Amino acid sequence: MFQLNLDDACDLILSLGNKITYSLEGHMGNGKSSTLGTLAERLPNHNPCYFDCNTKDLGDITIPKLNVLEGKDYVSYAVNEELGVHLKGPVIIMLDEFGKANPMVQNALLCLIQERRIGSCILHPDSIVYATANFGAEGVGDKMKAHARNRLAPLSIRKWTADEWVSFGIGKGFEPIVLSWAKENPQLFQGFDEVQNPDDNPYIFHPKVTRNAFVTPRSLEKASQTIACRDEFSDVALTAALIGTIGERGAMDLSAYVSLADELPSLADIQNNPMTAKVPTKSAALCMVIYRTIMTIDKTWIDAWMDYMGRIDTEAQAMFANAIRDSKDTTKQRAVMTSRKFGEWAMKNGHMYTADKV
């Protein structure tokens, strides 16, 4: 009930991250580390600093520096530049993989976590510090002693839903084939804690069984990159690459989706011949057309698209309308929403705006 999505977690960090160190704890490959980029976009006057705790030893945080004052020697400590304390102005420090860090590294960072200080360096008062970690139940080595955890405020991060990930993928330009497959297979986004028997969901990571590769939002993005380049290598190489990326079961299913691409009309055909361009008969292929259009449409061919859209089923029309309404690409959104033909469609079909949110 109280698991957060990444947007909720970022809102908390933006509000209180200069006073409280939140620890984002969730499933692997679910985008925890990507929050640094999100926060940096929303705080353009802050310098983002990525600190990979899992790769650090005690000497990677501070090192002794000999100084002399009035003829007397003393030692001060130089701080690793990755922590950004030498930068002017506020910083956003993400202590990534804090749960896997050497216990001495965790101890050395506790003053930074609690007091916004490391060595003799004090952060700008607007600076933000937060951490990331995996769930301990995943069995990938995340451990913290009670005194360290008490200085943090852990936030349990839930996995994406299929609709959330598809919406995100549209904004990032992911391959429509992968978006369609994800849309039709919401079990890809289940957490292992929702599945008692690992055989009930062969796609995902489960600590009770060894799978060399599996589906996560991170591996789905890699699968999208692989499929986008499929014309450059053989079908066998494509399947082999997908097996290594998302696992055998996922690769076989996704490879079958690639064959649906042959049903898709070309963008040029939709733009130039909207009333005769091929309309896919399979729902998965139609989803691919919708997602591809959302990612590429501009004002020069909106009228052609609206003519073509009138030939597809109403559920697919609603999918397009809702996705455009919720799009974060304001340029495409504005271009469609101000189109006369879209306005006419909306007047006739306003009831479909909530029929199927992507």
Summary of the structure (lengths in Angstrom):
residues: 358
radius of gyration: 24.6
end to end distance: 22.7
largest distance: 89.2
contacts: 1092
relative contact order: 0.10
helix: 52%
strand: 14%
